[in-house]
Every structure is written in structure tokens, then in C-alpha cells.
Amino acid sequence: MPCLRNLGKALRLYDLPGRGHAAWPAVLQAATATQPRATLHDYVCEPATGTPAHPFQPVASSSTTGDTFVPKGAKLSGHGAHPLARYRSYFPESVWSQIDKLFPRGSQPVAYDIAIGTGRGAIELAKRKFRVTAVESNAALLAKAHTQALECGVTINSISATTVHKKVAQQGGVADLVTVMHGIHLVAYELALEECHRLLKPEGWLCLAWNDRNLNHPVAQQLESLVEQYNPDYDRKMKQRTKEVWGPKLMKSGLFNLVDYSVHANPLPMRNAKETVELLEALPYIRVDMDGHTRENFKKQLQALLETHYEQGKFDFPLETKLFILKPIDSRDSADKHPKSHEGRVPFQFFPNRPT
């Protein structure tokens, strides 16, 4: 499913905070009626071109984030879609528990979950009595998120990224919590942090999380060495969202203080080695940065590596979640230390948990 660069029609579909749940079956049907069965394109988008409608512009190179994008015409296999979605959107109970403990019991905080994808994070927050507003640029994914929320017996509101930028963020101070789960590395994160800062109340919290391979695990270590062997430009340190790599980036603007950083085990169940090969082949620094012959040889060696450790059976792929908890700094103090102007800035576009 291609990324929605022209959001005009999409906004009419899912800018529906006042229309209630009854509208969502029709929205889901309208958003997905002409779409084929879910493929990897539901989770991977090319960078937007032209002038986006709001301040979340995807970055197209790895110069600042270590990430690139899968071209829209890559004809990716749909077999990896489900594990790829789980790779990017499943977070362990300990992450949600730690976020929940930031607030007094029974307080029902207002939360904005940015780039929600199919809504797993928003649903987890709603289960914990947060009043959740989901921000998403893809109408079909947002409709699916609402359907899943209803199936889970919880309520989430919705709003487009354009409306967030033009109305909500300009008002400022509306959220007790802003979450971006495995997404902020895909955009011009300095601008994203400014938008998050405008959304938050002075006493609010910003929580950012990423799923990374656990480099303390021997299989992950061998996998990283294999990727480096076939892709000389690959840098495993850049790919890891560690405190040492991302802490300075998140605090550089002077808008936030990093209050806490934690790492949580988050193993990803896999059916077999072949499914894991398909999952990893979908990642852009493998698919895009290796030519066809190189990639085929890489896949053969990767499957042999996994079968050496796991044979043909099920296993847990060694992932871990890195959680950053940040506190906003008073904007007046930040402006004195880091003067900046918003004039002439090109908006940027958030979209759901894209290439990792």
C-alpha cells in the first residue's frame, strides 16, 4: 500500500474525533475496499516528495539517523509483513508498566501516541486508562487501529498529523504524555522533538522506544558480523539506539532532559529460519544496499547461520526494547539557550513504524 502523500481525502476519512465509534466500520470499509490483502507495503513507505501538509517529513538518507527507505516499486514479498509489523510494534509489558508508573494511579492522563501504525501502543495505553489520541498519516492503518481498539474493549480518539500541527500543537500544552514507538528516527527528529514539546504540558513526559537486536546474544552478534561483511556501509553502532548514540541527539535542542533510559528483553517468536530471513530481507540496509547477487548469497549464509543454532524449529529472535523517558524544559529557558525560528521550515510527515 503506497504512502498517502496527498492527505486531503484521507483527512476526511479519519479526522473524526466527534463522530463516535459508529462511523468506523464505514471508514474501515472505505479505506480498505480497494486494497489487496496486507503486504509489506502496509508497513513500508517511500519518502514523501513535494511539500507535505504538516511538520513530519520523512528523511530519505542515513546521514543523521542511520536509516534509508525501501523504494515503493521494490515488489516486496508479503510473507514478511506480519513479523515485520511485530518487529516494529510489539513492546513488552515492562515498557508499558514503566510508562504507567510515571502518573498517579487513577489520574487518567491525556496521551498522544504518534505514528501509531495499527494501534498496538495506543491500545496498550487505553487499557491502562489513558485518554489516548492517535496520530497517524495513513487512513487505512488508522481505521484498522480503531477496529482493533473496539475488539479490545477500549476507546481511542483520532487526529491527523496535519491537524496536530495546524491546530493542536499551536495551542500547546494539551498532553500529559507523548509517545513515539519505533518511529522518531525516520523523520527529521529535531523538528519532531519541537512538535512534541509544543504538545506537552510543562509537567508532561515524552517516551520514545525502539526495538533493536540484542547484541549481547551470540546469534545477533554473528548476524551483525554477516551484515557488515556483505554491506561495508553498515554500522551496527549507528543502528543501535543506545543512550550513548541517541541521548545527545535528544537533548541537543535544549527542549528535553533525559530522565531515564532502560533496556527490556523483547524476544520475537519466529516459526522457522526462513521466516527470519524474509523478515531481515525486508530491512532497507539489506534489500536496498545489497545488489541482487550479493543479497542472494547473504540470504543463503543467513539461513545456514540460523539453522545451525535453531535447526528447522521455532525460536525466539533476540530483540530488546530501549526506552527513553524525557522531561520537557521550559520553552523560555530553552529559547534563551537555543534561539531558533520556525519560519521557512519545511514540514515533515510521520508515518507508522517504518523501516527500522
N, C-alpha and C positions, 0 to 999 in steps of 0.2 A: 504494500500500500504506500504510495508516494506521500511525501510530506506535504501538508497543506500550507503552501506559501501564500496563496491568496485567501485570507481568512474571512472575507466578507460574508459568504454563505455560511461558513462554519459558525460564526458568531451568532447568527440567528438560530442555529441548532442548539448551542449549549450555553449561551448566556441566559440561563433560566432560573436564577435563584428564587424567583417568586412564583413559579408555575407548578411547583409541587411534584410529587412522585408520579402522578397520573400521566404526566406528559412524557415520561422517559421511555416507556415501551415504543411510542411512536418515534421518538428521537433515535432510539437504537435501530429501529427498522429503517428509518430514512438514512441514517449514517452508514449502514452496512448492507443495504439492499442490493447494491451493485458490486459488492466486494466479494472476491473468492474466499475460500477457506483461509484462515490465518496463515501467513507465511512470515519469513524473516523480515519482510518489508513492514510488518506491523511494528517492528521494534527498531528498525534501522532507517535513517533518513539521510539524504544528501544535504549539504549546507544550503540554506536559503540564498537566493540571488536577488538582486534588485534592492529596493528599500523596504524592509519589513515594517509591519504596522505597530510594533511595540518594542520595548527595550531588551529583548532577549535574542541576540544574533549569534547563531552557531559559528564557532571558529572552524576553519577549513584546513588548518595545518597543525603540526605538532610543535610549533615553535615555543609556545608558552605552556601547553598542557600535556604534551606527550601523546596527543591523540589525533587521529585522522578519521575520515569518514568513508564508508562504503559507498561507491557510486550507485546511483539509482538503477542504472541499467546492468548491474552486475549479474542478474539472474541467479540469485542465491537460492539454494535448496531450502525448502520449507521444513525439512526434518529437524533442523537445529533451532527452530523458533521457540519451542517450549522450553528446552533447557537454557537457551539464551535469555529468555524472559526471566527464568528463575535465577540465573546468574546475576541479573541486574536488579531484581525487585524483591527478593526474599531476604529478610533480615531476621536474626534470631530474637527470641523472646527477651533476652537480656538487654538488647538495644532499646526496645520499647519500654521495658521496665525502668531503665536508667533515665529515659526522657520523661516518663510519667512522674518520677520522683522529684523532678525539678519544681513541681507545683503542689500546693497543699491538697490533701485529699478532699474530694467533693467540690473543688473550685470551678470545674468545667471551663477550662481555658479556651480562648479563641485561637485556632491553629490554621495557618495557611500552608498547605502541602503543595510545593511547586514541582511541576513536571511529573504528574502522578502516574503516567502510563495507564495501566489497567486498575490502579487504585488500591493496591495492597497496603501501602503505607497509610493512606487516608483512612482506610477501613480499620487498620490496627489502632489508630488514634481515636477514631469514633467509638470503638469498643471500650476504650478507656475514658469515655465521657468527655472527650474534647469536642468542641463545636468546630467542625472541620469545614473549611472552604478549599475545594480542589481547584488548582490552576493547571490548565492543560491546553495545548495548541491543536490537538488532534481530536476532532469531534467524535469519530468512531471509538477511539480509546476511552474518551470521557464517558460516552454512553455505556460502554462495557463496564466501566468503573461503577457507575450508578446502579447498573443491574446487579453486579456482584455485591454492592453495599446492601441493596434490598434483600438479596438472598441471605446475607449475614445478619439481617435484622437491625441495621444501623442506618443513620441518615448522614449524607454529606451534601453540602451545597456546592455549586459550581460557578466558575467565573473564567472568562478568557484572559490570557496574558495581556491582550490589548487593553481591556477594561481595567485590569490591575494597574497598568502603567498610567493610563489617562485619568483615572478617577480615584481608585482606592489609594495607591501609593502617594498621590499628590496630596491627599488629605493627611496621610501619615498617622502613625501610632494606632493602628487598628488591631494588631495581632500580639497575643502573648507568646506565641511560638511560630516560627517559620522553619519548615523542614525542606531540605533538598536531598533526596536519597539517590545517590549514584547518578548525579546529573550536572553539578556545577562545573565540572572540568570540561564540559562540552561547549561552554559558551565563553564569552568574554567575561571572565569571572569577576573582574574588578567592577564592571557595570552591574553584574548580578548582585554583588555584595551591597552596592549603593541602593539598589531597589529593595533588597531585603531589609536594609537599615531603615528605609523610609516606612516600610510596612510595620516594623516592630514598635511596640510601646517601649519607653525607656527602661522598664524593668523586665522586658521580654527576653527570649532566648532564641538563638539561631543554632539549629542542629544539622550538621552535614555528615553524610555517611557514604562510604564506598565499600564494595566487595572487591577484595584483592585475593590473589593466590597466596597461600601461607608459605612463605619462603623458608620457614624452618622445617618444612616437610620434605623428605628426600625426593619424592616424586616431583614435587613442584620445583625443587632445585634442578633436577635433571631436565625438566620441561623448559625452564628458563634458559638453561645452557643450550638446549637444542634450538630454541628460537633465535638466540644470539648467533649460533653457528650459521643459520640459514638467512638471517636478516641482520647484516652488520650495523644497520642504523638503529636497531632495537636497543633500548636502555632499560633494564629491569628496575633500576632505581627510580627513573622518571615515571615508570608505570605504577610504582608503589606509592599510595597516598599516605605516606608516613608523616609523623609530626615534624620531622626534620625537613622534609620536602615541602609540605603544604602549610605548616604552621606560619612561616614567614610570609607566604603569599597571602594568607587570610588576614594577617594583621598589618600588612604593608600600608593599606589605605588609612589606617588610624581610625577606622569605623568600629572595629571589634577587638575585644580581648579574648584570647583563647583561655577558657576556664578549665576545660578538662579534655583529655584525649584518652581513649580506651580502645582495646582490641578484643573482639569477641569471636570465638570459634563459630563457623557457619558452614559446615560441610554440605556439599551439594550432591544429593543422591543421583547416581548415574546408572543406567541399565546395563551398559557394557562399554568397552573401549571405543567401539565405532561411534556411539553417540557422543562421546567426549571429543573425538576427532572432528566430527561435524560441528560441534559447539565451538571449538577453538578455531576451526577454519573460518567461521563467520566473523571473527575479530579482525578489524581492519589492518592491523600491523602484520597479519599473516596473509589475508586474502589480497589486500591492496599492494603490500610492499614486497610480495614474492611473486615472480612470474610463474606461469603455468607449470613448467617442468620442475622448477625448484619446489613449488608447493606440493606437487605430487610426491616427490622424494621425501619432503618433510612429513607429509601425512603417513607415509609408509613407516618411517622411523618412529614417529609419534605413536602409531598404533602398536608397533613392536615394543616400545618402551612401556606402554600401559599394560599390555598383555603379559609382559614379564612380571609385573607386580601384581596384577589382578586377574590374570588368565581371561576367561570369557564371561565371568560372572559380574554381578552388581558390585558397586563400590561407592565410596564417598569421595568426591573430588575435593581436595584440600583448599577450601576457601576460608577467609576470615573477614569480618566486618570491622572497619576502622570508623570510629565515631568521634567527631569533633563537636564540642559544645562551646559556643561563643556567646559573649555578652556584649550588647551594643554600647559604644561610648557616646556620650552626649555629643550631638552633632555640632554644637557651638565650639566645644573643645577641639573636636576633630577638624573643624574648618580653620581654626587658628593654626593648627599644626600642619594641616594638609589642605591648603586652599585649592579649590577646583571649581570649574564651571561646567554646567550641564548643556550649555548652548552648543549646537552644531554636532552633538554626539549622534552617531548612527545607532538606532535602536537595535536590540538583539532579541532573538526568539528562543524561548525554552521549548524543548520537546522531550518526549518521555524516555528517560533512561536509555539513551542512545549509545553508540559504540563505546566500548569500555576501554 
